[in-house]
Amino acid sequence: MHEIIISEKPKAAEKIAKALSSKVQQKKVGKVKYWEFEEDGKTTTVVSAVGHLYGLAALDKFAKYKFDIDWFPAYEINKSNAYVRDYVTAIKKLSRGADKFVHACDYDIEGTLIGYHALKYACGNNAEAKATRMKFSTLTKTDIKNAYDNMIDIDYHQVDSGIARHFLDYYYGINISAALGRAVRSAKGRRISLSAGRVQTPALSMLVDREKEIKAFVPEPYWMIKAKSDHDIIADHTDGKIFDKEHAEAIFENCQGADATVTDVNVSETIRKPPIPFNLGGLQAEAHNAFGFSPKRTQVAAQNLYTGGYTSYPRTSSQKLPESLNLKSILLSLSKDAEFKKHIVKLPKNLKPNEGKKEDAAHPAIHPTGVLPGKLDADEQKIYELIVYRFISCFGEDSKLETMKTNLNVGKEEFEFKRKRVSYMGWLEHYKQFKKVEADEFPPIKKGDTLKIHEILSEEKETKPPARYNEASLIKELEKRELGTKATRADIIAKLYDRKYITGKKKIEVNKLGEDIIDTLKEYCSNITSEELTRDLEKDIEAISQNKISKDEIIKKGEAEVRVILADIEKNETAIGTKIYVSSEEADVIGDCACGGKLVKRTSRKNKSSFIGCSRFPDCRTLYPLPKGANILKKKCPDCGLPMISYGKPRQQSCLDPNCGKQVSRRQAPEVVGKCPECGRDLLKRSGRYGEFVGCSGFPNCKFTTSMDKLNELNKKEKEIPNKN
């Protein structure tokens, strides 16, 4: 008897194998590691995919519109995915003659599709129909064994839902992006890289709407009248913002020379329930508030913690912690850490978590597993502690907040002030490092007291425009509007940055190119910017997983909607192409030409190489070639004033003009420190904005990263395992 278990990533394969047997041997087929053990006459092989092994591509790559598509190995679609071939080959070889197949990829739509395709295409012989499914939310030994002992059937409605999502994303992304590119070529004879998407474009449209609100906003002056008195009291006039200047002046005059009489003192108590457990959106928002982390940065750290077995599956919508998780056992395990124990021993005996309303049929809320980590990198440590203390706080007692509201009479004008203090910490005792604890002093005053007024202030201010989104608030807004999914929202934002449609980290600003693209699309083919259309398709995809509608019906519906958009683009091709080209050219301006024109980044039609040319071509034939992979820098050449560029391996900087010869810096090539455990390519020691880290040379196709400390630990363990091949 030979059993094949397929996981989503190599680290998960190792965890699964070691959870199921103490007699595991690490082996290799080609460059790919796998794990194997024998028990009771049965050989079990645990092998991994490396994300999606198969992707969609057109059957006719020369077709104008690509709706006739099918699944192909990822390495056939894109040469940069060449490393995927090793994993497909390994699965094919190891599954020959196997009697049983187990799908053990992450239990969500993407994970289900990854495993299904590995079974269907790599294993072959109808393996997907014979396979059973492991469902787990943590990579702990207990959860893995329980999932293995209680196999379920593959959810084919979930498979169909994933297939439909990929088809729709392909139809929208590939066809509409290509149509916009053709419009520019038709109108201006130029090639530019454009990107549109089923969720990406409505998300950008939402940002453009906010940007226009901000630009159209006209500030309006108003006045705030304040009274300073004893006990450091600063009271506000009860009219609040006063937009009538004469009225503000009258109040100011009425208060001159008067004392304040306390007309009312009211102290109220508010009960603050413990926080609810994290889902992915909640974790991303809190990590942004606490550490300034981007949603993507948080998601990467949370995924690493899950893969390490320290926290549960992060891509969940749930705010529930079911009793089946054995919550007491998790708290008991966490108590082995002295700092966590200080908090856990203070929890009430009746351990019942405060929960939110949202549920997820696939996974519970994000929670620690109870397995204490060894050494984590800085990001992982912060996210781990945030998850642990949030989990502990969910079981805490109610916190109590006292609010003192006091009314004053000053020269017959009414003023008020508020002060707040936490009177009972409760759950805040466990979470105060992430949550502000109010601690105002309450002045010793009572009704009827007279207070001396030290100063009356009339502060002139202006109304402010709507706030720009940051990445965390944008994630929250996308979730509220039901655009995208918990797993894709961070990637959508990253793509908008990559396309240079938006800039800014603390506050997101829309570039002119992004704004003009949305304006043009809204004018000529508004369907692609429609939130409602995107939301309806998301609901349709969800309905597939619930067996309420067929995938073929939704794919057909999506194709029809895309064809309408394409027809609108074709009908207005010249206008659309001209407007987008003008915007993109402005976005590509890097400086001024000596002739008075603009220096613009362009791409050769013959060999697709990049260069800098003058906007007045052919009257001005100024041209500067760009080395492959060159980046235009903001700083200028100290000799001629042209922009500096960086290029080459190792990276070096020089003037844009190769004849200037100004070469100002050179740095060494990144040090090779090992082999990537996910794709087998070189691991490089790099420096990023957050310090040194180890990353795969196959980036962006392979996104494996780790710290040097963790890599050293991994190499040490690997040396201790004898090679039994």
Secondary structure, DSSP 8 states (H G I E B T S, - for coil): -EEEEEESSHHHHHHHHHHH-SS-EEEEETTEEEEEEEETTEEEEEEE--S-SEEEEESSTT-SS--SEEEEEHHHH-GGGTTHHHHHHHHHHHHTT-SEEEE-S-SSHHHHHHHHHIIIIII-TTHHHH-EE---SS-SHHHHHHHHHT-EE--HHHHHHHHHHHHHHHIIIIIIHHHHHHHHHHHHS--------TTHHHHHHHHHHHHHHHHH----EEEEEEEEEGGGEEEEETT-SB--HHHHHHHHHHTTT--EEEEEEEEEEEEE-----B-HHHHHHHHHHHH---HHHHHHHHHHHHHTTSB--S--------GGG-HHHHHHHHTTSHHHHHHHTTS-SS------S---SS---B-B-S---S---HHHHHHHHHHHHHHHHHTS--EEEEEEEEEEEETTEEEEEEEEEEEE-TTHHHHTTTS---B----S--TT-EE-EEEEEEEEEE--------HHHHHHHHHHTT-S-TTTHHHHHHHHHHTTSEE-SSS-EE-HHHHHHHHHHHHH-GGGG-HHHHHHHHHHHHHHHTTSS-HHHHHHHHHHHHHHHHHHHHHTHHHHHHHHHHHHHHHTEEEE-TTSSEEEEEE-TTT--EEEEETTTTT---EEE--TT-EEEEEE-TTT--EEEEETTTTEEEESSTTT--EEEE----EEEEE-TTT--EEEEEEETTEEEEEETTTTT---EE-HHHHHHHHHHHHHS----
